[in-house]
Amino acid sequence: MVDGERVTDYLARAEALAPGIAATADEIERHRRLPPHLLDLLHQAGLFRLLLPRSLGGAELDPPSFVRVIEAIARADGSTAWCLCQNNVCSVVAAWLPAESARKIFGDPRAVLAWGPGPARADVVAGGYRITGSWSFASGGRHATWLGAHCPVFEAGGRQRLDSTGTPIELTVLFPARDAPMTDIWHVVGLRGTASDAYAVDNLFVPEAFTLVRDVAETRRETGPLYAMTTHLLFAGGFACVALGLARSLLEALVALTSEKTPRGYRTKLRDSAPAQTEIAVAEARLRAARMYVLATLGDVWETVRRDNRFSIDQRMAIRLAATHAIQEAVAVADVAYHAAGTTAIFDRNPFERRFRDIHALAQQVQARRSHFETVGRYLLGLETDTQFL
């Protein structure tokens, strides 16, 4: 199967599953996690292995194709798309693991890796590290087989380990999910089905072979160009397309509503309202433009990365700008659709309310920060730039 056929096949699988996912959305929301029958379908379709190396049985999809799959799922349900994006990007660390360790984790066809941020430390001991810490926002952690954590490293004498530039090293450590039971904290306004709960360990031993420093070109084992890109910006592109998918579904719901609804105090359908016509057209233009911008940027960057097998600071800034813009525009379009729907939008039986909450929960996440515009602006002006999320 040539690459174009592979890409089309995975997108077709996502689109085929979308109606069933949409029909399951109420259950996902109610139970605050993806139900077993849906997980079975997602695994059968290979949708948790989109970014996993081909050497491990993964699809190793290019980023423009990956985000289109995520977008297709997001149009059906935001929580499912969010989990797929999170868990797929986490699996990219297989490119830095020793081959045997990668096979142990991802040789299981139902392997899922999840992680979240939080305070922690890794203390050097014989054969590995002792890990102590607590983490939250572990999207998909309830169906994960392995969990990860990012920790500063402390040598036996208590000195923090630094890289050659004097920057503290952040070690990613991986351990079976059974070693860190989840704590239920995910009572939130939106994206409830992601089950982004908390977990903790105390003095857990993790062998050296299950640790890595991610996004370092010199130490990656997999040589494919996908793994020249950073996890931060794979997350950025994916989550931007979750936002775009949610906004698209809201705008489609508004268009459908206009032929049915006569607003209170009006004599004609909503579709006959000149302000509604204008708002819908402008929203459509904004959404299409944001989508084309992020897809074109990912496509342009991918062509260069595929050729050179390196990921430059210019390319990183380009993706960060396009992804942040896409999220902001998607939220604006979602707001237009929600408010134009009037009181229809506030009832949970209608297709507005949950998606509105989901996209606004997404807008609070680190990838959506407006401060990313400042980062890119400083770079464009030749000023010192924070590269933490690049």
GICOR-V489903 format. One record per pair of residues at least 6 apart in sequence whose ideal C-beta (glycine too) atoms are under 6 Angstrom apart, sorted by sequence separation. I is the first residue (numbers start at 1). GAP is how many residues later the second one is. D is the distance in Angstrom with one decimal. If there is no record, write none. Layout:
# GICOR-V489903
I/GAP/D
I/GAP/D
This chain:
# GICOR-V489903
52/6/2.5
54/6/4.6
105/6/5.9
154/6/5.7
162/6/5.8
163/6/5.4
270/6/5.3
305/6/5.7
344/6/5.5
379/6/4.6
53/7/5.6
73/7/5.5
74/7/3.6
122/7/4.2
123/7/4.6
220/7/5.3
262/7/5.5
263/7/5.9
338/7/4.9
345/7/3.7
378/7/4.9
27/8/5.6
73/8/4.1
94/8/4.4
152/8/6.0
153/8/4.0
160/8/5.6
161/8/4.9
49/9/4.4
50/9/5.0
122/9/5.4
186/9/5.7
261/9/4.8
49/10/5.9
186/10/5.2
375/10/5.8
50/11/4.9
70/11/5.3
73/11/5.9
121/11/5.8
186/11/5.1
341/11/5.4
375/11/5.8
94/12/5.6
185/12/5.5
258/12/4.2
259/12/5.3
120/13/2.4
184/13/5.8
185/13/4.9
258/13/3.7
24/14/5.5
119/14/5.9
135/14/5.7
183/14/6.0
301/14/4.5
338/14/5.6
70/15/5.0
118/15/5.9
182/15/4.6
183/15/4.5
215/15/4.5
50/16/5.4
118/16/5.1
133/16/5.9
152/16/5.3
153/16/5.4
215/16/5.9
118/17/3.5
182/17/5.3
214/17/5.9
118/18/5.8
153/18/5.1
338/18/4.7
116/19/4.4
180/19/4.2
116/20/5.2
150/20/5.1
151/20/5.3
116/21/4.0
180/21/5.0
297/21/5.3
91/22/5.5
116/22/3.8
150/22/5.4
297/22/6.0
90/23/4.2
17/24/5.9
114/24/4.9
148/24/5.8
149/24/5.4
87/25/5.0
90/25/5.9
179/25/6.0
297/25/3.9
334/25/4.7
114/26/4.5
148/26/5.0
114/27/4.3
146/28/5.5
294/28/4.4
331/28/5.8
120/29/5.5
122/29/4.0
293/29/5.2
294/29/5.9
114/30/3.9
121/30/5.6
146/30/5.9
147/30/5.1
112/31/5.7
120/31/4.3
121/31/5.9
122/31/4.9
123/31/5.1
124/31/5.3
146/31/5.9
175/31/5.5
13/32/4.3
112/32/4.6
124/32/5.6
145/32/5.7
251/32/5.8
294/32/4.3
331/32/4.9
112/33/5.5
113/33/4.8
114/33/5.9
115/33/3.6
121/33/5.8
144/33/5.0
147/33/5.4
173/33/4.6
111/34/5.1
113/35/6.0
174/36/4.7
290/36/4.4
47/37/5.7
51/37/4.7
50/38/4.9
56/38/6.0
173/38/4.9
48/39/5.7
52/39/4.8
290/39/3.8
51/40/5.7
171/40/5.5
172/40/5.2
247/40/5.7
51/41/5.2
53/41/5.7
105/41/5.4
141/41/5.6
327/41/4.5
131/42/5.6
172/42/5.1
286/43/5.2
56/46/6.0
287/46/4.8
244/47/5.2
286/47/5.6
324/48/4.2
122/49/5.1
56/50/4.7
283/50/4.7
28/51/5.4
25/52/4.6
320/52/5.4
86/53/4.2
87/53/4.6
142/53/4.0
283/53/4.6
22/54/4.2
52/54/6.0
86/54/5.4
240/54/5.3
14/55/4.7
21/55/4.1
139/55/4.4
321/55/4.6
21/56/4.9
83/56/5.6
141/56/5.7
320/56/5.9
11/57/5.8
15/57/5.3
82/57/5.9
83/57/4.0
139/57/4.4
279/57/5.6
7/58/4.2
11/58/5.6
14/58/4.2
18/58/4.0
138/58/5.9
10/59/5.4
14/59/5.4
21/59/5.4
137/59/4.8
138/59/6.0
317/59/5.2
138/61/6.0
237/61/5.5
279/61/5.8
136/62/4.2
317/62/5.2
48/64/5.6
135/64/5.8
134/66/3.9
43/67/5.2
131/70/5.5
132/70/5.4
132/71/5.7
130/73/5.2
131/73/4.7
316/74/4.4
130/75/5.9
131/75/5.4
129/77/5.3
228/77/5.5
128/78/5.3
128/79/4.3
127/80/6.0
128/80/4.6
225/80/5.0
225/81/4.6
228/81/5.3
228/82/5.6
229/82/5.1
244/82/5.9
251/82/6.0
228/83/4.8
233/83/5.9
236/83/5.9
240/83/4.0
247/83/3.9
254/83/4.2
225/84/5.0
243/84/4.6
250/84/4.9
257/84/5.7
233/86/4.7
237/86/5.6
240/86/4.1
244/86/5.1
247/86/4.4
251/86/5.0
254/86/5.6
236/87/3.9
240/87/5.3
243/87/3.8
247/87/4.7
250/87/4.0
254/87/5.7
253/98/4.3
253/99/5.9
39/104/5.5
250/105/5.2
249/106/5.8
101/108/4.6
33/109/4.7
82/109/5.6
101/109/5.4
246/109/5.2
83/111/5.5
98/111/5.3
79/112/5.3
82/112/5.0
246/112/5.7
78/113/5.8
246/113/4.5
79/114/3.0
79/115/4.9
97/115/5.8
96/116/3.9
243/116/6.0
96/118/5.8
93/119/5.9
243/119/5.5
93/121/5.4
96/124/5.3
95/125/5.0
95/127/3.7
239/128/4.6
236/131/5.2
95/132/3.9
235/132/6.0
92/139/5.6
89/142/5.6
89/145/4.7
89/146/5.1
85/153/3.7
32/154/5.9
85/154/5.9
232/157/5.0
32/160/4.8
82/160/5.6
81/161/4.7
33/162/4.0
29/163/5.4
32/163/5.7
29/164/5.9
60/164/6.0
28/165/3.6
60/166/5.8
190/167/3.5
191/167/5.2
70/168/5.0
74/168/4.5
78/168/5.1
189/168/5.2
190/168/4.3
53/169/4.9
67/170/4.8
71/170/4.0
75/170/4.4
190/170/5.9
191/170/4.4
67/171/5.5
70/171/4.9
74/171/2.6
190/171/3.1
74/172/5.5
189/172/5.7
71/173/5.6
75/173/5.6
63/174/5.6
67/174/4.1
71/174/4.3
75/174/4.7
64/231/5.9
64/234/4.5
63/235/5.0
64/235/4.8
64/238/5.8
63/239/5.7
62/240/5.4
78/280/3.6
